[in-house]
Amino acid sequence: MPQDILTYYDPSRKIIYKADSCDPLRAAWKSNELELTTLVRGEYPGKSLIKDELPGVRSIGYWDIKRIQNWGLEWHTNEGIEFCFLESGNLEFLIDDKQIKLQPNDITITRPWIPHKLGAPNVTLSKLHWLIIDVNVRHPHQQWQWPDWIILNQNDLKELTLNLRQNEQPLWKANAELRNCFIQIGKIIKEGRNNTDSMLKIQINSMLMLLLDLIREGGSELDRSLIESRRSVDLFLKSLESKIEEDWTVVKMAEYCHLGVTRFTHYCKEISNCSPMEYLNRLRLRKASVLLCEQPRLQVIDVAFMCGFSSSQYFNYAFKKHFKMSPNQYRKLKLR
């Protein structure tokens, strides 16, 4: 998971989210290693959008890399659905357990809950366009809310949303019209005219309609299980190991997943065969057992705190109950 992240607060949900801040890209841009032409909100690198410009857009634009780079964008998620288009060059794109070598005219579509990575390990010479639209979701089961300037008619937008939610095919091939749409978006941003906001809204609506036509032609299959609450819990549990040091309670876990405690606990038991706190403690103890051996100079109390335990006494109790020996005994046994 990414190390370079930012947090932001969503007042409507009272939840803190983490999103990619693209620090390696920012550093390369400031060092004049590449051309970066973007309009952004938050901490994404680029020119900041003002309040009334493109509501819901987190980042839009392109990079143009013509020098060998020594960085890549590590595993991260975005604050919205991300559409990327590779105009030229090639680029390694990693998603789930797949590594895809992007070629010119490839489009990737990545949902907010899907970790992905660019570069293996470094990005290559490429011109990459992207658009990140916040549709007010962070989990698969939530209903999407598009910005009100998306003017596709109700049936078309419903069909597009249904396909984007119930089919997570990450890779598509752009036709000439879609290619031109992304290129025009880049030109509009670069020129920076007074009517940029209106022109971009027209192009983005055209892009979404063209994308819907592409999906229709592809005849993609829908899978309703992708938008069930159970999947949101499953994704959370899979990511929990990277968050074990946080001060979790069952209520906080359920709120993070936008579910009630009873429903969250039910799915957690169904998936992991234990309660949420039991599952968390098992992750913490497993991490502690690794740290005890990999970092023998660490004090046991430091291992406890690094793994999210609030006291060394409880850590010792839980560790001994699970491993049938104290942390110190475990360390001595494993380091023989």
N, C-alpha and C positions, 0 to 999 in steps of 0.2 A: 504494500500500500504506500501512498506517497508520503514523503517526508515534508515536502514543500506544500503546505496547506494553509488555508485561511479559514476563519470561522465567521459566520454572520448569523444574525438573529432575525427570525421570522416572527413578527409580533402577532400575526393572525393565528399562529400555531404554538407560540411560546416554546419553540424548539431551536436549539443551536445546531447548525449544520456545518460540515467541513467540505471545502471544495478546493480544487486544484488552483494554485496561484501562478503556475507557469514560470517560476523563478528562473530556471535555466534559459528559457526563451527570452525573458526580460533581460538577463545579463548579456546574452548574445546580441540582442537588439541595441542595448546601450553601448556595446563595444563596436557597433557598426559592422558586425559579422554577417548581417542579413538585412533585408528590407522587410519591415513589418508595417502593414497598412491596416489598421483596425480601429473600430469604435467599440468602447467597452463600458461596463459598469463594474463596481467593486474593485478588486485588486488585480484583475486581468491586465496584462500590459497593452498599452495603446492609448489613443485619444479618448478621453472620457465623454460619454454621452451626457447631455443635460437632462433635466428631470422629465420633460415632455417628449423627448426624442425616443422613438422606437420603444415604448414601454414593453417590458418583458424580455427584451434582448439583452443578454449578458455579454456577448462578444460576437463581432461580425467583422470579417475581413480576410486577409491572407498573409502568408509569409512567402518570400522569394529568397531561397538559399542558393548561392552560387559559389560558396566556399565550403571546404570540408569542415565539419563541425565536430566538437568533442563532447556533445551533450545529447541527451534524449529526454523526453517527457516520461517520467516513471509512472507506475500504476496510479491511476487517479480516477475520480468520477467528476462529473460536471454539475452545474446548478440548473441544468435543463436538458432538453433533448438536443443532441449535437449532430449537425449535418456537415460532413467534410467532403470536399471534392478535390482530387488531385489533377491539376491542369497539366503538369509536366514533371519529368523525373520519376523517381520511384521512392518508396518509403515502406519500412517495416511497421505493420500495425498488429498489435497483439491484443486479443480480447478473449476472456475466459481461458481456455486451454489451446486456443488457436493462434498461429502466427501467419499473417497474411502479407504477402509482398504486393503492396498497392502499385498499380500501373496507371498511366494516364487515362483519364475519364472514369476512374473508379470513384464511387460514392460510398462513404460509410455512414451508417446511422446508429447512434449510440444513445441508449436511454440513461436517465440520471443515476440509476442504481447499478449500472454495469461498469466495473473497473476495466480500464483499457490503458494501453501504453503505446507511445510512438518512438521508434528507434530501437535497434537491437545490436549493440546498446545505444548507438548514436543515430541521429537523424542524418539523412543523406541529401544530396543536391536535389531540390524539389521546389515546386510552387504549389502550395496547399491553401485552399480556400475553406472557410468554415463559417457556420452560423450556430449559435447556442441560444435557444429560446426557452425561457422558463415557463413551463405550463403548470406551475404550482403543484408539482408532485415530487416526492423523493422515494416513493415505494410503489411497487407494481400494482397494488390493489386500489390506489387512489384515483379519483376521477380527474381527468385533465381539464384545465381551464386555459384556453388560448387567449392571447391579448385581443381586445375588441377590434383592433384594426385588421385582424385576419378576416377577410370578407368573403371567403368561400361560402357558398350557400350551405344551409343547414345539413342537407343530405350528404354533400361532398365532404364537409368537414367531419361529420360523424363517421363516414366511411374511412377517411384518412386516419382518424384517431383510432378507430377499431383495428385497422391494419397495423398501425405503429405499436399498439398495445399488445395485440395477440399474435404478432409475428415479429420475432426479434432478429430476423435475418440481417447481419451486419453489413453485407457487401452487395452493392448494386452497380450496374454499368450505365453511365449517363449517355443519353442520346445527344444529338447536336443542339437541340433546343435547351436542354438542361445545362449543358456545357456553357452555352452562350449566356445563360441566366447568371450563373456564378461569376463568369468573367465580367459581365456588366455590373454586378454588385461591387466587385473590386474596383472597377474604373470609377464608379460613382463616388465611392469613399475616397479614392485618391484625389479626384478633382475637387471635392469639398465645396460644391456649389451651395447657394442659399436654399435650393429646393431639395437638398440631399435626403431629408427625412421622407418627403413624399415619394421621391423616386425609389428609395430603398423599399418602402412599403409596397409599392407596385411590383417591384422585382421579386420580393419575398413571397407575395401572394402568388405570383406566376410560378415561382419555383415549387411551391407546395402543390399547386394544381398539376404541374408537369410531373411531379413525383408521384402523385396519386395515379396519373395515367400510366406511369411506368410500373407501379405496383399492380394495377389492373391487368396490364399486358403480361406480367410475370405469373399471374394466377397463384399467388402465394397462399399457403394453407394457414388457417387460424387455429390457435391453441388457447382455449379459455383458461387452462390451468396456469398460464403465464400471468394472469391478473388476479389470482386468488390470494386472499389474506395469508394463507398458509405459506405461499412462496415468499411473501415479505418477511415472515418470521424466519424462514429457512435462510434467506440471504443475510439477515441480521446475525443469526447464529454463526454463519460461516465467517462473518467479518469480526465477530466479537473477540477473537484471539488477539487482534491488533488493538483492542480497546480495553484490555483487562485491567489496566491501572486506573481507569475511571471509577468514580464513586457510584456504581450501579445499584439500583434497587429494582424490584420487579415493576414498580410503578414507572420508573424512569425508562426501563426497557420497553414497556408497553407504549408509553408516550412517544418514544423514539420511532416506533413502528406505526404510530397513529392507530393503535388498537386499544380496546379495553383490556384490563388486566385479566379477566376471566378468559377471554378469547385468546389473548396472547399466551397465557399459561397452558391452555388446552393444546394449541399448536406446538408449543415448545415440548411438551410431554410426548406428543404424537411423533415428533421428529427425532428427539434425542433420548427418549425414554427416561427423562428425569425432569425435575422442576427447573425453572430458570436459574435460581441461585445455586442449585446443585451443579448445573451445567457450567456456570461461570466459575465456581470453585474448582471444578475439575480442570478447566483450562488454566486457572491460576496455579494450581499445584503442578500441573505438567510443565508449565513455564518455569516455575521455581526449581523443579528437579533438574532442568537443563542448565539454568544459571548456576546452581550449586556446583556443577561439574565443570562447566565451561569457564567460569570465573571464580576459581578457588580462593582468591584473595578477598572476595566480597564477604562482608559480615552477613550472618544469617538475617539479622534485622533489616539490612539493606535489601536483601533478596525479597523479604516479605513485603516491604513497602513498594518495591519496583513491580511486584506482581499484584498490587491492589489490596493487600491485607492491611487492615487498620491497626493491628497490634501484633507484636511478635508472639505474645502468648497464644492468641487464637491461631496464628500461623503454625506454631509448633503443635498445637492440639490437632488441627486439621491435617497437617502433614503426617503426623504419627498415625492418625486414624486411617489414612489412605494407604500409606506405604509400610505401615507396621514397624516403623522406626523413626527416630528423630531426624531433623535435617542434617545435623552434624554426623550422625551415624551413617546416613545415606551417602553423604559426601565422602566420608572415609572409605566406605565400602566400594564406591564407584571409582575412586582415585587410586586404589591399590595397584 
